[in-house]
């Protein structure tokens, strides 16, 4: 399999905090790759660097062979890297249908069209996506009225509407109860299969990723600590040290934001 | 579907009333009607910014004034007919809107609003102090209209036609994918950016479109008053489209038009019957905004939902929380 995403020596510093420190990562086409690590390990910063939300201090990001390092977010989105957010990020005042439709309009580069009726445009594709995230029944509902879980599904649906080849999911199960978590990950797996997506997702809960990820990258304090198939990673003594209990005792700044806001 | 039908019926009735009104009205009332028609365009152009894109501008009157001056200055200095001058109004306002928008949109939210205030007052001062060009606060009056437009009824139909054209263009633009994109920017700027939408460009496009049609409305005003004066550009004049939009409702295309009718009739009634008409007017406006937070359109929708059980199943609890996020959204995300 060929590489879809290649990251070399990616680094980002916020003031005194080296949030991401020389991370290498290669994700193959069709792979489901997890990035795990405790809070503050640099996962979200890594995602922000890949999607162009932050500019790296050093290192390269290549997508499908093309260098996208430091490109603006919209370029990277159009290149085929989609992202669903850790904090639910939808258009609350629009309907569920309109939320997804907007992704569709953006993907087709029709957002600047000042004529033609937007209502009902691309209905087939939009409903198809809503079907696959199980929101078809709520198409006419105001997105802000949805439950938290449904909003996350909608968030995913908006990202899917851009027809990404690589989908980045930032803690897709954050704030969910165990039963919901299971369901959410099943949904992610099914969608990735149906749409032939390559997945890159991060989690701080190790257990969540094992059923889904082909390979796992473990991050700790900005560095890549370990990399491999889930069983290898689970057996790795360094990973166990970081994950099993010591995390709280060793890290008085345990609540540090992955974006390093506390330092800045 | 049902809403689409109600809306087109509403527009048809409004058009019929507007066309037949001159049969029943005297000349003074014709002028009230003309001012309503102008305000409807002015406020709708403003709603492109406020309601659709979520931008609060305090400079909108400046472009309205520029539109009026485009007609009168072309007449005074170049000897153009007002009809030819009118073509200049949206072009001049839109061009100046584009350049000043470029400056104001360097900031977002509150700082954007403050920049527009400064820009608007700067444009006002130009009109006020550049006597050689604008005759300063004397204004320019007594513009000669084409013979056909001198009777009030004819002038009214002329302005009504101009308003219909403006509303039709804006309605098409707001229903288009471009309009949908503006609403998405209003709802969540960052998310729109992540979808690959170049937010600033769209905001600038919306600002230019809005200011061009403010100029269009200003050009209409020059026909109405046969002149122009600096106060048209002043930020206090910007309150007009803001109030109109809030009264009618900023979440629908018809809102500002309905607001213009209500505010126009109310203002006429109050100024003729009360000495301290501004106090009365202010109180009434306050009451409308307090008790109908989403404007008249939203209030009517709510009444319809309460009055007709089962007509819309998801509706009953929606109206209560509906206007709050929308209103809060436009305030915080501008």
Contacts between the chains, C-beta under 8 A, distances in Angstrom:
chain1	res1	chain2	res2	distance
A	51	B	194	7.5
A	73	B	193	5.9
A	73	B	194	5.8
A	73	B	196	7.8
A	74	B	193	6.6
A	74	B	194	7.7
A	74	B	195	7.6
A	74	B	196	3.9
A	74	B	197	6.7
A	74	B	198	6.1
A	75	B	196	7.8
A	77	B	194	6.1
A	77	B	195	6.4
A	77	B	196	4.2
A	78	B	196	4.8
A	83	B	194	6.4
A	85	B	191	7.9
A	89	B	188	6.4
A	89	B	190	6.9
A	89	B	191	4.6
A	89	B	194	7.6
A	90	B	188	6.9
A	90	B	191	6.9
A	91	B	183	7.7
A	91	B	184	5.2
A	91	B	187	3.8
A	91	B	188	5.1
A	91	B	191	6.6
A	91	B	192	7.9
A	92	B	187	6.0
A	92	B	188	7.4
A	92	B	325	5.9
A	92	B	329	7.0
A	93	B	183	7.5
A	93	B	186	7.4
A	93	B	187	4.9
A	93	B	325	6.3
A	93	B	326	5.4
A	93	B	329	5.8
A	94	B	183	6.4
A	94	B	184	6.6
A	94	B	187	5.8
A	98	B	180	6.7
A	98	B	183	7.9
A	98	B	184	7.8
A	101	B	180	7.2
A	102	B	180	6.5
A	102	B	181	7.0
A	102	B	184	4.9
A	102	B	192	7.6
A	102	B	195	6.5
A	103	B	195	5.7
A	105	B	177	5.0
A	105	B	180	6.7
A	105	B	181	6.7
A	106	B	195	4.1
A	106	B	196	4.9
A	106	B	197	5.7
A	107	B	196	7.7
A	110	B	177	4.8
A	111	B	177	5.7
A	111	B	178	6.7
A	111	B	180	7.7
A	111	B	181	4.1
A	111	B	197	5.6
A	111	B	202	7.4
A	112	B	177	7.6
A	112	B	178	5.8
A	112	B	181	7.5
A	112	B	202	7.6
A	112	B	205	7.7
A	113	B	176	5.6
A	113	B	177	4.4
A	113	B	178	5.6
A	114	B	172	7.3
A	114	B	173	4.7
A	114	B	176	5.1
A	114	B	178	4.4
A	114	B	179	7.9
A	115	B	172	5.8
A	115	B	173	7.6
A	115	B	176	5.3
A	116	B	176	5.6
A	116	B	177	6.7
A	117	B	175	5.4
A	117	B	176	7.0
A	118	B	175	6.2
A	118	B	176	5.8
A	118	B	177	4.8
A	118	B	179	6.4
A	118	B	180	4.0
A	119	B	175	6.9
A	121	B	177	6.8
A	140	B	314	7.7
A	141	B	314	6.7
A	142	B	318	6.9
A	142	B	322	7.1
A	144	B	325	5.4
A	145	B	318	7.1
A	145	B	321	7.6
A	158	B	191	7.5
A	158	B	195	7.3
A	162	B	195	6.6
A	162	B	196	7.2
